[in-house]
């Protein structure tokens, strides 16, 4: 059976590998002229690394990763620890796969290296997807028409395929923006930072963890658009701050010192990291409104094109990898005539879980950004009480789920 996958991000690469593992011929179409290093840190929980093992890639990915011993939640003003949860060996023993911290480019490279170059068409912009009862066709800007039994649209949060399938539908600004940076480990060695730290404050939170075998510190400092606007004086400057926060770009640089002004008054270790960060990027975080279905006929969405979410439970990439695994599973042994029914099974097995994760991630952001006072105090008490009784994070219940064990029709 022939498949075309549109988009060579993490989801598209994982889908390509999963479909190839299922025995199908796959063409991967990507608009970029070459694979480049983009983004920064990414977290992979055991529900994702378990699937990388099945693809034969876990060792290659883990060789580039850091393995945190724990995650520590802290208060914004003085860094006092609210609670901590185990990761490391304890999590690997409990869930059968490791919790890894990576540079996104290292994960992307490991996936891309496993795809035969002859299967990849770079510098190819898809301008249309059509289908009939017997096949689907992908048309590129150069006029090529790629005929297949199946098309997987993994073309990201700004998915054109989503609009072709379901009509006008734009990405939605989440109301949060993030500053991100990477620092060499020796520049922050004196700060005694936890392996994975999450600092919670009014309208903001701050995350840091090691990537690339512990050689780099990945930093993500999140600010709500409302808090950012409130920090500016005057309606005009407040509106400008909110508009800047909504701008979506992996390469938009923050103004010098901007991140320090946003986190003024925070614990000295947070400010030290931000001051030493050097080049800092700012991007608006966008999501997608949940869909009632992802597929029509022989065409389906996968990853961010289907269920883009805020990153506050670190599950965006994991959910895309899970999509890919289930897609390959339902299409193992399938004939071309069986594709539409197989895609229905894929969506039934994945849509509810991914949609729930979208909602849970948004709620986590609301919880992280509570104002000082009774609400934040109650949150901290609740988190501390949970950690006293549980070894792992609340969302860890989902890490034990193996999506390939769920083969309900």
VOLUM-322677 format. One record per residue (C-alpha): residue in three letters; residue number from 1; y, z negated, x negated. Coordinates in pm, 1 decimal. Layout:
BEGIN
r;k;v;w;u
ALA;NUM;Y;Z;X
...
//
This chain:
BEGIN
r;k;v;w;u
UNK;1;0.0;0.0;0.0
UNK;2;351.3;78.4;-120.2
UNK;3;641.5;-166.7;-104.6
UNK;4;1007.4;-149.9;-202.5
UNK;5;1187.9;-474.2;-288.6
UNK;6;1567.8;-457.0;-278.3
UNK;7;1737.9;-701.4;-514.5
UNK;8;1614.2;-835.3;-848.1
UNK;9;1729.6;-1194.4;-823.5
UNK;10;1485.4;-1483.0;-831.6
UNK;11;1360.7;-1413.3;-479.0
UNK;12;1321.2;-1039.4;-534.0
UNK;13;1139.2;-1081.5;-863.6
UNK;14;908.1;-1345.3;-716.3
UNK;15;837.7;-1117.6;-419.2
UNK;16;758.8;-827.6;-651.0
UNK;17;514.0;-1037.1;-850.7
UNK;18;354.9;-1184.3;-540.2
UNK;19;305.3;-843.0;-379.9
UNK;20;163.9;-700.9;-702.9
UNK;21;-74.3;-995.3;-720.5
UNK;22;-180.2;-906.8;-366.0
UNK;23;-280.4;-563.0;-494.2
UNK;24;11.7;-349.4;-378.6
UNK;25;227.7;-90.7;-554.7
UNK;26;586.4;-222.0;-574.4
UNK;27;917.6;-60.0;-667.2
UNK;28;1198.2;-307.1;-739.5
UNK;29;1548.0;-168.8;-679.5
UNK;30;1851.4;-342.2;-832.4
UNK;31;2216.6;-237.3;-829.2
UNK;32;2301.3;-391.1;-1169.7
UNK;33;2266.8;-164.8;-1471.0
UNK;34;2078.8;-433.0;-1664.5
UNK;35;1953.8;-786.3;-1631.1
UNK;36;2223.5;-1023.6;-1754.0
UNK;37;2261.7;-1398.7;-1800.5
UNK;38;2444.3;-1534.9;-1498.2
UNK;39;2478.1;-1872.4;-1334.8
UNK;40;2392.4;-2198.7;-1497.5
UNK;41;2147.5;-2476.0;-1411.2
UNK;42;1870.8;-2468.8;-1155.6
UNK;43;1625.0;-2735.2;-1043.2
UNK;44;1265.7;-2654.2;-953.5
UNK;45;1069.2;-2916.8;-762.8
UNK;46;686.6;-2922.1;-754.3
UNK;47;674.5;-2713.4;-435.1
UNK;48;811.7;-2424.2;-644.6
UNK;49;649.6;-2487.3;-983.6
UNK;50;309.4;-2506.6;-814.6
UNK;51;360.3;-2144.5;-705.7
UNK;52;479.5;-2036.6;-1049.9
UNK;53;147.0;-2164.2;-1182.0
UNK;54;-35.7;-1937.2;-935.1
UNK;55;166.7;-1643.9;-1065.0
UNK;56;64.5;-1735.0;-1419.3
UNK;57;424.4;-1808.9;-1519.8
UNK;58;450.2;-2187.7;-1525.2
UNK;59;383.2;-2224.9;-1896.9
UNK;60;648.1;-1966.2;-1987.9
UNK;61;904.0;-2126.1;-1757.0
UNK;62;823.3;-2483.8;-1860.2
UNK;63;863.3;-2391.6;-2227.8
UNK;64;1233.6;-2325.9;-2161.4
UNK;65;1291.0;-2624.7;-1934.8
UNK;66;1382.5;-2991.2;-1952.9
UNK;67;1168.3;-3250.6;-1775.0
UNK;68;1377.7;-3537.7;-1636.5
UNK;69;1218.3;-3881.3;-1628.7
UNK;70;1423.8;-3988.1;-1326.9
UNK;71;1722.8;-3914.0;-1106.6
UNK;72;2002.8;-4170.0;-1090.7
UNK;73;2256.7;-4195.8;-804.2
UNK;74;2585.3;-4361.0;-905.1
UNK;75;2917.5;-4462.8;-759.8
UNK;76;3217.8;-4252.0;-844.6
UNK;77;3462.9;-4514.6;-966.4
UNK;78;3262.3;-4720.6;-1214.5
UNK;79;2927.7;-4545.6;-1248.8
UNK;80;2731.7;-4839.0;-1108.3
UNK;81;2380.0;-4727.3;-1021.7
UNK;82;2310.9;-4715.3;-648.3
UNK;83;1941.9;-4635.0;-695.4
UNK;84;1700.6;-4428.7;-900.1
UNK;85;1382.2;-4234.0;-830.9
UNK;86;1101.6;-4132.0;-1062.1
UNK;87;1045.4;-3773.8;-1173.5
UNK;88;871.3;-3675.9;-1497.7
UNK;89;503.4;-3758.3;-1540.3
UNK;90;494.7;-3972.1;-1225.4
UNK;91;602.1;-3679.5;-1007.8
UNK;92;368.3;-3435.7;-1180.2
UNK;93;73.7;-3669.3;-1128.5
UNK;94;164.3;-3729.9;-763.6
UNK;95;236.6;-3369.1;-663.4
UNK;96;21.6;-3170.7;-904.5
UNK;97;310.0;-2977.9;-1061.5
UNK;98;618.2;-3067.5;-1268.4
UNK;99;984.7;-3109.9;-1175.5
UNK;100;1175.8;-2879.7;-1409.9
UNK;101;1542.0;-2828.9;-1500.3
UNK;102;1633.6;-2482.7;-1628.3
UNK;103;1908.0;-2242.4;-1708.2
UNK;104;1891.9;-1987.7;-1427.0
UNK;105;1880.6;-1704.6;-1681.0
UNK;106;1567.0;-1851.6;-1841.8
UNK;107;1386.0;-1855.6;-1507.6
UNK;108;1508.9;-1504.7;-1428.8
UNK;109;1395.4;-1374.9;-1767.5
UNK;110;1047.5;-1524.3;-1730.5
UNK;111;1006.3;-1359.4;-1390.8
UNK;112;1151.5;-1025.9;-1503.9
UNK;113;928.7;-1012.9;-1813.2
UNK;114;623.1;-1017.1;-1587.8
UNK;115;732.5;-706.3;-1393.4
UNK;116;634.6;-374.4;-1556.6
UNK;117;951.8;-186.7;-1655.2
UNK;118;818.3;127.4;-1486.8
UNK;119;833.3;-56.1;-1152.9
UNK;120;1206.3;-133.8;-1182.8
UNK;121;1493.1;96.2;-1085.0
UNK;122;1816.6;-50.1;-1223.3
UNK;123;2166.0;81.9;-1148.6
UNK;124;2050.5;181.7;-799.2
UNK;125;2273.9;87.0;-507.6
UNK;126;2094.8;87.0;-174.2
UNK;127;2305.8;243.7;101.5
UNK;128;2057.1;247.8;385.5
UNK;129;1716.5;140.6;512.7
UNK;130;1545.9;338.1;788.8
UNK;131;1205.0;315.9;944.8
UNK;132;972.0;461.8;1203.7
UNK;133;630.5;357.5;1326.3
UNK;134;456.3;483.8;1012.7
UNK;135;686.5;401.8;719.8
UNK;136;1023.8;275.5;596.2
UNK;137;1268.4;454.8;368.7
UNK;138;1523.9;312.7;126.4
UNK;139;1814.5;544.0;42.3
UNK;140;2021.6;494.1;-272.8
UNK;141;2376.9;600.5;-349.2
UNK;142;2243.2;872.2;-580.1
UNK;143;2057.0;1027.4;-286.3
UNK;144;1706.7;912.7;-374.4
UNK;145;1484.7;831.0;-78.1
UNK;146;1206.1;584.4;-149.5
UNK;147;935.5;589.9;115.1
UNK;148;715.8;283.2;157.4
UNK;149;492.8;94.4;397.2
UNK;150;705.6;-218.2;356.6
UNK;151;1065.2;-300.8;255.1
UNK;152;1164.3;-649.9;142.5
UNK;153;1539.7;-712.9;143.1
UNK;154;1611.3;-982.2;-114.9
UNK;155;1969.2;-868.0;-162.1
UNK;156;2132.9;-1210.3;-163.6
UNK;157;2387.6;-1398.6;37.9
UNK;158;2603.8;-1088.5;90.8
UNK;159;2302.6;-895.4;216.3
UNK;160;2381.4;-549.5;346.4
UNK;161;2025.9;-520.3;477.2
UNK;162;2079.8;-821.9;701.7
UNK;163;2366.9;-643.0;871.1
UNK;164;2169.5;-319.3;902.9
UNK;165;1889.7;-511.8;1073.3
UNK;166;2081.2;-757.9;1289.3
UNK;167;2440.7;-636.3;1313.6
UNK;168;2772.3;-772.2;1185.6
UNK;169;2718.1;-1109.8;1024.8
UNK;170;2920.6;-1249.0;735.1
UNK;171;2851.2;-1529.7;490.1
UNK;172;3016.5;-1856.0;596.8
UNK;173;3227.9;-2073.2;366.1
UNK;174;3063.1;-2415.0;350.7
UNK;175;3388.9;-2603.6;302.8
UNK;176;3290.5;-2693.5;-53.4
UNK;177;3365.9;-2549.2;-394.9
UNK;178;3204.4;-2625.0;-728.4
UNK;179;3318.5;-2638.9;-1087.5
UNK;180;3040.1;-2557.6;-1330.6
UNK;181;3008.0;-2572.8;-1706.2
UNK;182;2752.9;-2594.2;-1985.7
UNK;183;2801.1;-2827.5;-2282.8
UNK;184;2597.1;-2849.5;-2604.3
UNK;185;2394.2;-3170.3;-2605.8
UNK;186;2553.5;-3304.2;-2924.5
UNK;187;2898.0;-3297.5;-2760.3
UNK;188;2794.3;-3559.0;-2502.3
UNK;189;2529.9;-3751.2;-2697.7
UNK;190;2750.4;-4060.8;-2715.1
UNK;191;2785.4;-4097.0;-2336.0
UNK;192;2435.9;-4233.7;-2258.2
UNK;193;2396.8;-4010.8;-1953.8
UNK;194;2086.8;-4025.0;-1731.0
UNK;195;1850.6;-3725.2;-1743.1
UNK;196;1965.7;-3622.6;-1396.8
UNK;197;2273.0;-3794.6;-1256.7
UNK;198;2439.5;-3759.7;-916.1
UNK;199;2770.1;-3943.3;-874.9
UNK;200;2898.4;-3985.1;-518.3
UNK;201;3262.6;-4017.1;-415.3
UNK;202;3512.3;-3946.5;-136.9
UNK;203;3519.8;-3572.0;-74.5
UNK;204;3346.9;-3502.1;-405.5
UNK;205;3026.2;-3542.1;-599.5
UNK;206;2930.2;-3478.6;-960.0
UNK;207;2590.6;-3364.2;-1088.5
UNK;208;2466.9;-3326.7;-1445.1
UNK;209;2130.9;-3257.6;-1605.6
UNK;210;1977.8;-3110.1;-1919.2
UNK;211;1859.4;-2748.7;-1937.9
UNK;212;1714.7;-2518.6;-2205.1
UNK;213;1477.3;-2778.5;-2350.0
UNK;214;1753.0;-3039.8;-2348.4
UNK;215;1986.7;-2838.1;-2568.6
UNK;216;2256.8;-2796.4;-2299.8
UNK;217;2405.9;-3020.4;-2033.4
UNK;218;2458.3;-2842.3;-1702.6
UNK;219;2752.3;-2978.4;-1502.3
UNK;220;2833.9;-2913.4;-1136.2
UNK;221;3137.2;-3089.4;-987.2
UNK;222;3167.5;-3033.1;-612.1
UNK;223;3488.3;-3077.7;-411.6
UNK;224;3538.3;-3028.8;-39.0
UNK;225;3814.1;-2785.3;51.6
UNK;226;3972.0;-3058.1;263.2
UNK;227;3986.4;-3302.2;-27.0
UNK;228;4118.4;-3032.0;-256.4
UNK;229;4396.1;-2943.2;-13.9
UNK;230;4486.7;-3308.5;43.3
UNK;231;4536.7;-3352.2;-330.2
UNK;232;4811.9;-3091.8;-322.9
UNK;233;5157.9;-3170.6;-190.4
UNK;234;5300.5;-2950.3;82.1
UNK;235;5139.6;-2724.2;336.3
UNK;236;5176.4;-2410.7;123.4
UNK;237;5008.3;-2554.5;-185.2
UNK;238;4739.8;-2715.0;29.7
UNK;239;4662.1;-2383.1;195.8
UNK;240;4651.9;-2212.4;-143.5
UNK;241;4409.5;-2474.9;-274.3
UNK;242;4181.4;-2421.5;23.5
UNK;243;4189.4;-2043.3;-20.8
UNK;244;4104.3;-2081.1;-390.8
UNK;245;3815.3;-2309.1;-301.6
UNK;246;3669.1;-2045.7;-69.9
UNK;247;3673.1;-1771.0;-333.5
UNK;248;3315.3;-1676.3;-419.9
UNK;249;3264.2;-1573.3;-781.0
UNK;250;3029.2;-1672.1;-1061.2
UNK;251;3291.7;-1571.7;-1316.5
UNK;252;3623.2;-1708.5;-1180.3
UNK;253;3762.9;-1947.5;-1437.9
UNK;254;3930.0;-2270.8;-1337.2
UNK;255;4281.5;-2335.8;-1460.3
UNK;256;4298.5;-2551.9;-1775.0
UNK;257;4254.8;-2917.3;-1678.2
UNK;258;4201.8;-2833.9;-1310.9
UNK;259;3866.1;-3010.3;-1294.7
UNK;260;4016.8;-3325.1;-1447.2
UNK;261;4288.5;-3338.0;-1185.4
UNK;262;4031.3;-3303.2;-908.9
UNK;263;3831.3;-3599.8;-1042.2
UNK;264;4122.7;-3818.7;-1142.5
UNK;265;4027.9;-4186.5;-1126.0
UNK;266;3653.2;-4131.3;-1159.8
UNK;267;3434.2;-4319.1;-1406.9
UNK;268;3527.9;-4250.8;-1769.0
UNK;269;3193.5;-4083.8;-1844.1
UNK;270;3254.2;-3823.3;-1572.4
UNK;271;3602.9;-3756.7;-1706.4
UNK;272;3474.7;-3740.3;-2064.3
UNK;273;3222.0;-3473.2;-1965.7
UNK;274;3482.3;-3272.9;-1775.2
UNK;275;3733.6;-3300.7;-2058.1
UNK;276;3482.1;-3180.9;-2316.2
UNK;277;3355.3;-2898.1;-2097.2
UNK;278;3582.3;-2628.6;-2238.2
UNK;279;3527.2;-2317.7;-2026.2
UNK;280;3487.5;-2416.8;-1661.7
UNK;281;3413.5;-2183.7;-1372.3
UNK;282;3498.8;-2243.1;-1006.2
UNK;283;3325.4;-2087.1;-708.6
UNK;284;3321.6;-2133.5;-334.8
UNK;285;2983.8;-2224.1;-187.1
UNK;286;2879.1;-2006.9;106.3
UNK;287;2587.4;-2018.3;347.2
UNK;288;2435.4;-1808.5;623.4
UNK;289;2401.6;-1893.0;990.6
UNK;290;2029.5;-1938.9;1070.6
UNK;291;1855.1;-1643.7;1230.4
UNK;292;1594.5;-1648.2;1505.4
UNK;293;1391.1;-1390.9;1310.6
UNK;294;1402.6;-1223.4;969.2
UNK;295;1201.4;-907.8;1029.9
UNK;296;1202.6;-588.8;1233.7
UNK;297;906.5;-354.9;1207.2
UNK;298;832.4;-286.6;842.0
UNK;299;1145.6;-449.9;699.5
UNK;300;1202.2;-818.9;631.1
UNK;301;1456.3;-1045.5;468.6
UNK;302;1367.4;-1295.4;195.0
UNK;303;1553.3;-1571.0;10.2
UNK;304;1930.4;-1601.5;40.0
UNK;305;1957.6;-1293.8;258.7
UNK;306;1755.1;-1485.1;518.3
UNK;307;1857.1;-1847.8;466.6
UNK;308;2131.0;-1907.5;208.5
UNK;309;2203.2;-2280.4;191.5
UNK;310;2427.7;-2527.3;13.0
UNK;311;2259.5;-2654.1;-307.2
UNK;312;2274.0;-3025.6;-227.6
UNK;313;1897.4;-3072.1;-217.4
UNK;314;1831.3;-2824.9;-499.7
UNK;315;1597.4;-2611.9;-289.6
UNK;316;1755.4;-2266.8;-266.1
UNK;317;1546.5;-2103.2;-538.8
UNK;318;1237.5;-2301.0;-440.1
UNK;319;1256.5;-2174.7;-82.8
UNK;320;1287.9;-1815.3;-204.2
UNK;321;981.0;-1857.9;-426.2
UNK;322;794.0;-2005.0;-129.5
UNK;323;897.5;-1706.5;83.5
UNK;324;756.2;-1475.0;-181.6
UNK;325;427.4;-1662.0;-202.6
UNK;326;370.4;-1652.4;172.7
UNK;327;471.5;-1286.3;189.7
UNK;328;208.8;-1197.8;-68.9
UNK;329;-43.8;-1413.8;110.8
UNK;330;-5.5;-1251.3;453.2
UNK;331;-17.7;-902.9;299.8
UNK;332;-327.0;-959.4;87.3
UNK;333;-579.2;-706.0;208.5
UNK;334;-338.2;-565.3;467.4
UNK;335;-334.8;-196.0;552.3
UNK;336;-11.1;-5.0;620.4
UNK;337;-74.4;-20.8;995.2
UNK;338;-96.6;-401.3;977.1
UNK;339;240.5;-457.5;807.6
UNK;340;451.9;-540.9;1117.8
UNK;341;204.3;-804.3;1236.3
UNK;342;174.5;-947.1;884.6
UNK;343;553.3;-981.4;862.5
UNK;344;552.4;-1166.1;1194.8
UNK;345;306.5;-1415.4;1041.0
UNK;346;521.9;-1447.6;729.9
UNK;347;826.7;-1537.8;936.9
UNK;348;633.9;-1780.1;1156.9
UNK;349;513.5;-1963.9;847.1
UNK;350;849.7;-1979.0;673.8
UNK;351;1143.9;-1967.4;914.3
UNK;352;1127.2;-2321.0;1055.3
UNK;353;1086.9;-2483.2;713.2
UNK;354;1370.4;-2286.4;552.9
UNK;355;1601.2;-2345.4;849.7
UNK;356;1530.6;-2718.8;837.7
UNK;357;1607.4;-2720.7;465.6
UNK;358;1939.5;-2546.2;534.7
UNK;359;2034.9;-2823.2;776.7
UNK;360;1909.5;-3102.9;552.1
UNK;361;2107.0;-2969.6;256.5
UNK;362;2426.4;-2958.9;462.0
UNK;363;2369.7;-3315.6;583.6
UNK;364;2313.8;-3431.4;226.4
UNK;365;2657.4;-3296.5;134.9
UNK;366;2817.7;-3485.1;422.7
UNK;367;2643.6;-3801.8;305.1
UNK;368;2748.7;-3752.4;-56.9
UNK;369;3117.2;-3715.7;35.6
UNK;370;3174.9;-4018.5;259.3
UNK;371;3509.7;-4198.2;215.2
UNK;372;3521.7;-4538.4;50.9
UNK;373;3468.3;-4820.8;296.6
UNK;374;3202.2;-4919.5;550.9
UNK;375;3038.8;-4576.2;575.3
UNK;376;2987.8;-4539.8;199.3
UNK;377;2873.8;-4900.4;170.5
UNK;378;2615.9;-4847.0;445.2
UNK;379;2495.3;-4527.7;276.0
UNK;380;2456.0;-4705.1;-57.7
UNK;381;2268.5;-4992.4;103.0
UNK;382;2040.7;-4749.5;283.9
UNK;383;1967.2;-4555.2;-34.9
UNK;384;1900.3;-4873.1;-232.3
UNK;385;1665.2;-5007.3;33.1
UNK;386;1470.7;-4682.1;44.6
UNK;387;1435.3;-4673.5;-334.1
UNK;388;1305.3;-5030.9;-333.9
UNK;389;1010.6;-4916.3;-122.4
UNK;390;953.9;-4558.8;-242.6
UNK;391;895.7;-4413.2;-587.7
UNK;392;1025.4;-4066.2;-505.2
UNK;393;1326.4;-3912.4;-330.3
UNK;394;1316.0;-3886.0;50.3
UNK;395;1286.1;-3507.4;31.0
UNK;396;981.9;-3542.7;-194.6
UNK;397;760.6;-3545.0;113.9
UNK;398;815.9;-3168.9;116.7
UNK;399;703.8;-3132.1;-244.8
UNK;400;347.1;-3211.1;-146.9
UNK;401;330.7;-2920.9;98.9
UNK;402;142.8;-2620.0;-34.3
UNK;403;260.6;-2319.4;164.4
UNK;404;-56.6;-2131.2;81.3
UNK;405;-263.2;-2399.9;254.3
UNK;406;-85.3;-2315.9;580.5
UNK;407;-251.1;-1997.7;703.7
UNK;408;-194.1;-2037.3;1074.4
UNK;409;-169.8;-1705.5;1254.5
//
